[in-house]
Amino acid sequence: MNFNLTTTPEEEAFRCEVSDFLKAELNDEIRRQHAMDKGLGAEARAFNRKIGQKGWLGLGWPKEYGGSGGSLIYEVILLQEFARHEAHIPNEIARYMAGPIILHHGSEDMKKEFLHRIVAGEIEFGLGYTEPPAGSDLMAMQMQVVEKDDHFVINGQKTFNTESHYADYHWLAAKTNPEGPRLESISLFVVDQRAPGIDIRPMATLGGETTNEVFYDNVKVPKSRLVGEKNKGFLYMVNALNYERLALFQMERIFPTLNRLIQYTQKTRRNGIVLADDPLVRNKLAELVVEAEVGKCLEYQALSLLIDGRIDYEAGIVKLFGSELRQRMGYKAMEILGQFGLLEEGSAWVPLKGEISRLCRASVVDTIGGGTSEVIRNITAIRGLRLPRQ
Ligand SMILES: Cc1cc2nc3c(=O)[nH]c(=O)nc-3n(C[C@H](O)[C@H](O)[C@H](O)COP(=O)(O)OP(=O)(O)OC[C@H]3O[C@@H](n4cnc5c(N)ncnc54)[C@H](O)[C@@H]3O)c2cc1C
């Protein structure tokens, strides 16, 4: 493994600034509103605006669009500190997918209209890629776009669009060239999420998160909301997936839960002994810590490649390893807690405020969203090992 992610004193000073800010501003209510994902409450929205005022939602973006300029390393530090403090970086779709694509491919007008507001934490985007017949194979999407005078007319259905029930804009992928070559059949659009003809139907998930079906019935979208070139959307989407995969998982997020679990085993007795003295429990905890440290190395390698502009399949490896590790942590913790672990928050007997049962339920989606484990293994085999495509 070969990477360099060293930081300068200025960058470390920035790390301290972020950490101090989070210690002062973050509280359990804001964490809860972020985690519940049911439309942010007043506290979480105010917190987001404060992050925007700090200039931290535009780290690495050009100054003319409200960004800070400079190296992506500041973004990496921000992600790490937010993860360490169990905070949520608002508006991930805009920060890591819509924003970078608009920045690189959008018209000047679109950059002026959206980038400043993303940086200020004022607007939220929902991700509109998946359709009932098109998840892993996005090119199978069927949503149709017809061009008319100064606008497009869009019809069809998206599913599992997680932020749509509260987002301001839909980051939509749809077919503009259904008969053309597969790689040149999709375009991207920014659609006002409240436009006439859009129907958003929430769906509850096992993990407590809300996601949505989004129906389009003759929705009119101005031509100025086409992102970049027509029919180039799939290429833009694929390039941005690396950002999404790295933003989805930071190994630092494993440690707070793991540390609370370790502390719990140190002060809980079962069958006459302290749990942390049980060799099987110690084994499981040690395995998790080793895996989390391995994950950090994988992540640092991918981040250094991202900063150098050389990232390829490595972001997928981090996502694959991190998502499966979160699931393994949930299941191992459940073995350690025994049947008490199944209890939910609110029960008098629940250990760790129900955190582990919540983790087991919430981590199911981790190996599905942002590319399933099977698909990422395939990509790693093809691009990493150069094995033939099947
Ligand atoms: C809670 C939740 C939130 C989501 N949020 C969003 C969102 O905000 N926006 C959005 O656009 N999408 C979102 N998704 C969709 C998610 O990205 C897709 O579910 C995912 O890409 C898988 O697609 P699919 O569900 O159609 O499953 P399929 O693609 O049908 O896959 C079914 C199974 O087949 C396997 N499989 C498929 N193709 C291959 C292959 N080539 N080789 C080997 N195995 C394969 C898969 O690994 C999986 O196990 C969300 C999904 C969930 C569950």
The ligand as a Tripos MOL2 file, in Angstrom:
@<TRIPOS>MOLECULE
LIG
   53    58     1     0     0
SMALL
NO_CHARGES

@<TRIPOS>ATOM
      1 C1        -33.0010    2.6170    1.8620 C.3       1 LIG1
      2 C2        -32.5050    2.8910    0.4630 C.ar      1 LIG1
      3 C3        -32.1750    4.2000    0.1130 C.ar      1 LIG1
      4 C4        -31.7750    4.4850   -1.1980 C.ar      1 LIG1
      5 N1        -31.5600    5.8050   -1.5660 N.ar      1 LIG1
      6 C5        -31.4110    6.0830   -2.8900 C.ar      1 LIG1
      7 C6        -31.4410    7.4340   -3.3600 C.ar      1 LIG1
      8 O1        -31.5300    8.3840   -2.5720 O.2       1 LIG1
      9 N2        -31.3880    7.6700   -4.6830 N.ar      1 LIG1
     10 C7        -31.2910    6.6600   -5.6110 C.ar      1 LIG1
     11 O2        -31.2420    6.9420   -6.8090 O.2       1 LIG1
     12 N3        -31.2260    5.3630   -5.1980 N.ar      1 LIG1
     13 C8        -31.3020    5.0540   -3.8830 C.ar      1 LIG1
     14 N4        -31.3140    3.7440   -3.4570 N.ar      1 LIG1
     15 C9        -31.2570    2.7050   -4.4740 C.3       1 LIG1
     16 C10       -30.0060    1.8710   -4.4310 C.3       1 LIG1
     17 O3        -28.9190    2.5660   -4.9970 O.3       1 LIG1
     18 C11       -30.3580    0.5760   -5.2090 C.3       1 LIG1
     19 O4        -31.2650   -0.1310   -4.3870 O.3       1 LIG1
     20 C12       -29.1380   -0.2460   -5.4820 C.3       1 LIG1
     21 O5        -28.3520    0.3530   -6.4730 O.3       1 LIG1
     22 C13       -29.5210   -1.6760   -5.9320 C.3       1 LIG1
     23 O6        -30.4470   -1.6360   -6.9380 O.3       1 LIG1
     24 P1        -31.7920   -2.5270   -6.8540 P.3       1 LIG1
     25 O7        -32.4360   -2.2630   -5.5500 O.co2     1 LIG1
     26 O8        -32.5710   -2.2810   -8.0980 O.co2     1 LIG1
     27 O9        -31.2830   -4.0330   -6.8290 O.3       1 LIG1
     28 P2        -30.7860   -4.8740   -8.0850 P.3       1 LIG1
     29 O10       -29.8610   -4.0510   -8.8990 O.co2     1 LIG1
     30 O11       -31.9790   -5.4530   -8.7620 O.co2     1 LIG1
     31 O12       -29.9630   -6.0050   -7.3730 O.3       1 LIG1
     32 C14       -30.5870   -7.1250   -6.7230 C.3       1 LIG1
     33 C15       -29.4780   -8.0670   -6.3030 C.3       1 LIG1
     34 O13       -28.7730   -8.5160   -7.4750 O.3       1 LIG1
     35 C16       -27.3850   -8.2460   -7.3540 C.3       1 LIG1
     36 N5        -26.8320   -7.8510   -8.6520 N.ar      1 LIG1
     37 C17       -27.3400   -6.9350   -9.5020 C.ar      1 LIG1
     38 N6        -26.5340   -6.8310  -10.5910 N.ar      1 LIG1
     39 C18       -25.5070   -7.6800  -10.3970 C.ar      1 LIG1
     40 C19       -24.3590   -8.0330  -11.1740 C.ar      1 LIG1
     41 N7        -24.0930   -7.4440  -12.3460 N.pl3     1 LIG1
     42 N8        -23.5150   -8.9650  -10.6660 N.ar      1 LIG1
     43 C20       -23.7690   -9.5490   -9.4630 C.ar      1 LIG1
     44 N9        -24.8410   -9.2660   -8.6940 N.ar      1 LIG1
     45 C21       -25.7000   -8.3520   -9.1600 C.ar      1 LIG1
     46 C22       -27.2990   -7.0880   -6.3790 C.3       1 LIG1
     47 O14       -26.0260   -7.0760   -5.7270 O.3       1 LIG1
     48 C23       -28.4230   -7.4110   -5.4120 C.3       1 LIG1
     49 O15       -28.0110   -8.3390   -4.4610 O.3       1 LIG1
     50 C24       -31.6480    3.4320   -2.1470 C.ar      1 LIG1
     51 C25       -31.9300    2.1150   -1.7620 C.ar      1 LIG1
     52 C26       -32.3550    1.8370   -0.4840 C.ar      1 LIG1
     53 C27       -32.6740    0.4130   -0.1310 C.3       1 LIG1
@<TRIPOS>BOND
     1     1     2 1
     2     2     3 ar
     3     2    52 ar
     4     3     4 ar
     5     4     5 ar
     6     4    50 ar
     7     5     6 ar
     8     6     7 ar
     9     6    13 1
    10     7     8 2
    11     7     9 ar
    12     9    10 ar
    13    10    11 2
    14    10    12 ar
    15    12    13 ar
    16    13    14 ar
    17    14    15 1
    18    14    50 ar
    19    15    16 1
    20    16    17 1
    21    16    18 1
    22    18    19 1
    23    18    20 1
    24    20    21 1
    25    20    22 1
    26    22    23 1
    27    23    24 1
    28    24    25 2
    29    24    26 1
    30    24    27 1
    31    27    28 1
    32    28    29 2
    33    28    30 1
    34    28    31 1
    35    31    32 1
    36    32    33 1
    37    33    34 1
    38    33    48 1
    39    34    35 1
    40    35    36 1
    41    35    46 1
    42    36    37 ar
    43    36    45 ar
    44    37    38 ar
    45    38    39 ar
    46    39    40 ar
    47    39    45 ar
    48    40    41 1
    49    40    42 ar
    50    42    43 ar
    51    43    44 ar
    52    44    45 ar
    53    46    47 1
    54    46    48 1
    55    48    49 1
    56    50    51 ar
    57    51    52 ar
    58    52    53 1
@<TRIPOS>SUBSTRUCTURE
     1 LIG1         1 GROUP 0 **** ****
